[in-house]
Amino acid sequence: MTNADLFRNKFYPEIKKKMWNDWHWQLTHRLTGFSEIARILDLSDEEKKALEQQDAFPTAITPYYASLLNASVALRKTMLPSLKEKILSLGETNDPLGEEPCEVCEGLIHRYPDRVLFLTTQYCSAYCRYCTRSRLVGRHGDRPVTEGSKQRWENAFNYIASHREIRDVLVSGGDPLTMSDETIDYLLSRLRAIKHVEMIRVGSKVPAVLPMRITPNLMKIVRKYHPVFFSLHFTHPDEMTPETAKACERIANAGIPSGSQTVLLKGVNDDADVLKKLMHELLKVRVRPYYLFQCDPIAGSMHFRVPVAKGIDLINALRGHTSGYAVPTYAIDIPGGGGKIIINDQRCLGRDGDFLLLKNFENNVWRYPDPEI
Ligand SMILES: *Cc1c(COP(=O)(O)O)cnc(C)c1O
């Protein structure tokens, strides 16, 4: 019996395994309110208070993901609201990335020369408390996509079709994989029909929070539109259950290369051993660590933010100490629209005549011949 089976028997005794593994059932039974959550999780007084004082950014947790939260203090912090969210700290805003000025039509962000970010839905199966787009997501009802948003997509398709420099479309949201098979098929077919779009990327947290969504039929649909890449959001090794591992393997077996994106979070994953374990678990199921992000300064997120100097230390604890494939790129998405900037420790210490002085992973300094011409 898996952890999820034990949890289901305890809290949903009337629900058969087949129903539990139906992703629609998971979505319609998300835990959103105080009483639903309190029935399942042992809440502290502070957690109770925060749940009772919720504002516009909703709480939603799939029953599957809730099955991990009694045992994982780390994951629990990412899903349950905190009273600290009410504190507004230095530089925090509702649109920290300054996406709105780069919005060329509703939901389409064109900041970089050859690629666009396409926000297709504002719905997620579970809401992360540190969400960069908490200004947008989860506020428009309980349905992934309405007819209104499909109308809106037409403008995005037209823009992409008329800008031949766009060779990479990043489909995100919200979580696009919460949409129906038919809608995903339609969306990918429209993007694939644009000749200059070389690659399509889909950003999703579904393999971690709703792994049963990765069905054979979904994989059959996606693989019609290759090359399609997945950018998957993972936070902590506690997420790597047998269900999630199977979802990632299905993705790889469908020929979809996937990378992981992790947000560095205080008290959740700001630890070298935790990060290393997460990256190793991901590689085992053929997900390549891609980005480690500094937590964006959204309003009320100070309690999650890790000093950049510590982030650099954490990356240094990986680089050279484990497979290069296990080392993600540490990046800050600069508030106000500066875009992603890669943060690296200074490895080049200067010159000694015709030699560069370089520091290796053991912090020894080496001389490398590099004469100035
Ligand atoms: C992150 C991001 C991308 C993709 O960046 P990559 O470094 O290519 O992964 C594209 N557009 C926007 C607006 C983004 O924020």
The ligand as an ORCA input file, in Angstrom:
! r2SCAN-3c Opt
* xyz 0 1
  C      11.204     32.675    -18.046
  C      10.595     33.308    -19.197
  C      10.814     32.803    -20.486
  C      11.684     31.591    -20.755
  O      13.017     31.821    -20.390
  P      14.118     30.674    -20.618
  O      15.347     31.204    -19.959
  O      14.261     30.518    -22.097
  O      13.599     29.419    -19.984
  C      10.207     33.462    -21.535
  N       9.450     34.558    -21.347
  C       9.240     35.077    -20.122
  C       8.417     36.308    -19.986
  C       9.794     34.457    -19.003
  O       9.579     34.967    -17.784
*
